[in-house]
C-alpha cells in the first residue's frame, strides 16, 4: 500500500485489491482520500497518471465524474467542492 500525507490534513491511500498478480492481469486499485483536519477543505482535485502500458478499464468514484486524456494515461476527477472534516472519498479503478 502507498500512503501519502498531503499538507497534514489530507491522506491519500492507494492499494491493490487482491494478493497475486501476473503480467497482463487486470488489477483493481482502491484509492481513498481522507480529510483528517478539523476544518473543511474546498475544491480538492485528484489526478492519476497511469504507468506506460497501463490501460484504464473502469472507474467507480462515488458521485464524482472524471475525464481521461486523449492517450488514456491521465485520469482527472471532478474536484470535491466541499470536503467535510473526517470525510473519506473512495475511488475504485481497474
SEMIGU-106944 format. One line per 5 residues: for each residue x negated, y negated, z of N, C-alpha, C. Coordinates in steps of 0.1 Angstrom, whole numbers, plus 5000, padded with zeros to 4 digits. Atoms other than C-alpha are relative to their C-alpha. Layout:
// SEMIGU-106944
X/Y/Z/X/Y/Z/X/Y/Z ~ ...
This chain:
// SEMIGU-106944
4992/5012/5000/5000/5000/5000/4991/4988/5000 ~ 5007/5012/5001/4989/4965/4993/5008/4989/5007 ~ 4994/5010/4993/4997/4938/5018/4993/4986/4998 ~ 5006/5013/5001/4992/4901/5013/5007/4990/5009 ~ 4994/5010/4991/4997/4873/5038/4999/4987/4993
4999/5012/5008/5008/4842/5019/5003/4988/5010 ~ 4998/5012/4992/5003/4810/5039/5006/5002/5014 ~ 4995/4997/4987/5011/4827/5072/5015/5002/5002 ~ 4985/4999/4999/5048/4826/5065/5006/5010/4992 ~ 4994/4990/5009/5054/4849/5036/4991/5012/4999
5008/4987/5001/5043/4885/5034/5005/5008/4988 ~ 4997/4992/5012/5042/4905/5002/4994/5014/5001 ~ 5005/4986/4999/5040/4943/5002/5004/5007/4987 ~ 4998/4993/5013/5036/4964/4970/4996/5015/5003 ~ 5003/4986/4996/5039/5002/4975/5006/5009/4989
4995/4990/5010/5043/5031/4950/5010/5009/5008 ~ 4991/4991/4994/5073/5053/4957/4996/5014/4995 ~ 5005/4987/5003/5060/5089/4958/4986/5001/5004 ~ 5013/4997/4995/5027/5106/4965/4990/5003/4989 ~ 5009/4995/5011/5012/5122/4934/5004/4995/4987
4997/5005/5014/5009/5106/4900/4989/5005/4991 ~ 5009/4996/5011/4993/5118/4868/5000/4990/4989 ~ 5001/5009/5012/4982/5098/4838/5012/5002/4991 ~ 4988/4999/5009/5013/5090/4817/5013/5000/5008 ~ 4988/5000/4992/5037/5093/4846/5006/4986/5001
4993/5013/4996/5063/5066/4852/5000/4999/5015 ~ 5002/5003/4985/5056/5051/4886/5010/4989/5004 ~ 4991/5010/4994/5082/5033/4907/4992/4993/5011 ~ 5006/5008/4990/5069/5005/4929/5011/4992/5008 ~ 4991/5009/4992/5088/4988/4958/4992/4988/5004
5007/5013/4997/5079/4952/4963/5009/4993/5010 ~ 4993/5007/4990/5090/4934/4995/4994/4987/5003 ~ 5004/5013/4997/5088/4897/5000/5007/4995/5013 ~ 4993/5003/4987/5095/4886/5036/4996/4986/5005 ~ 5002/5012/4994/5098/4852/5052/4998/5002/5015
5004/4997/4986/5080/4856/5086/5001/4988/5009 ~ 5000/5012/4992/5083/4820/5096/5013/4997/5007 ~ 4988/5004/4992/5107/4802/5118/5009/4990/4992 ~ 4993/5010/5009/5117/4778/5090/5004/5006/4987 ~ 4997/4995/5014/5135/4784/5057/4989/4995/4990
5009/5004/5011/5114/4783/5025/5009/4997/4988 ~ 4992/5003/5012/5127/4769/4992/4992/5003/4987 ~ 5005/4998/5013/5121/4778/4956/4988/5009/5000 ~ 5011/4990/4999/5099/4808/4963/5001/5009/4987 ~ 5000/4993/5012/5089/4824/4930/4989/5011/5000
5009/4988/5001/5073/4858/4923/4997/5003/4985 ~ 5004/4996/5013/5054/4867/4892/4991/5012/5000 ~ 5008/4988/5001/5039/4901/4884/4993/5001/4987 ~ 5008/4998/5013/5011/4908/4859/4998/5015/5000 ~ 5002/4985/5002/5012/4944/4847/4986/5003/4995
5013/4997/5005/4979/4961/4841/5000/5003/4985 ~ 5001/4997/5014/4967/4966/4805/5005/5015/4998 ~ 4995/4987/5002/4985/4996/4791/5013/5003/5008 ~ 4988/4999/4992/5013/4992/4817/5012/4996/4992 ~ 4987/5003/5007/5049/4992/4804/5011/4999/5010
4989/5001/4991/5079/4979/4822/5012/5008/4995 ~ 4989/4992/5004/5107/5004/4822/5014/4994/5006 ~ 4988/5006/4994/5133/4989/4846/4996/4991/5012 ~ 5002/5009/4989/5137/4962/4873/5013/5000/5008 ~ 4989/5002/4992/5161/4961/4902/4996/4989/5010
5004/5012/4992/5159/4927/4920/5011/4994/5008 ~ 4989/5005/4993/5189/4923/4942/5008/4991/4991 ~ 4992/5008/5008/5208/4893/4928/4991/4990/4991 ~ 5009/5009/5008/5177/4877/4911/4999/5005/4986 ~ 5002/4997/5014/5173/4875/4874/4985/5000/4998
5015/5000/5003/5139/4880/4857/4999/4998/4985 ~ 5003/5000/5015/5123/4874/4823/4986/5006/4999 ~ 5013/4995/5003/5093/4890/4807/4993/4992/4989 ~ 5007/5006/5011/5066/4876/4785/5002/5008/4987 ~ 4999/4994/5013/5065/4884/4748/4993/5014/4999
5007/4988/5000/5039/4911/4753/5005/5010/5011 ~ 4994/4992/4990/5059/4925/4783/4991/5002/5012 ~ 5010/4997/4989/5029/4923/4807/5002/4991/5012 ~ 4998/5009/4989/5042/4894/4828/5015/5000/5003 ~ 4986/5000/4996/5074/4896/4848/5002/4989/5010
4998/5012/4992/5087/4864/4863/5014/5000/5005 ~ 4987/5000/4993/5116/4864/4888/5005/4986/5002 ~ 4993/5012/4997/5141/4836/4892/4996/4996/5015 ~ 5004/5004/4986/5129/4816/4923/5012/5002/5010 ~ 4991/5000/4989/5146/4822/4956/5003/4986/5005
4998/5014/4998/5163/4789/4961/5000/4996/5015 ~ 5000/5002/4986/5168/4792/4999/4997/5013/5007 ~ 5006/4988/4994/5147/4818/5017/5001/4999/5015 ~ 4998/5001/4986/5160/4821/5053/4989/5007/5008 ~ 5010/4993/4991/5137/4829/5082/5004/5014/5003
4998/4986/4997/5133/4866/5088/5007/5008/4989 ~ 4994/4993/5012/5149/4875/5054/4990/5007/4992 ~ 5009/4993/5009/5134/4900/5031/5007/5003/4987 ~ 4995/4997/5014/5139/4904/4993/4993/5012/4996 ~ 5006/4988/5006/5133/4938/4977/5001/5000/4985
5000/4998/5015/5124/4944/4941/4995/5014/4998 ~ 5005/4986/5004/5120/4979/4925/4997/4999/4986 ~ 5004/5000/5014/5101/4981/4893/4995/5014/4996 ~ 5006/4988/5006/5091/5010/4870/4992/4996/4988
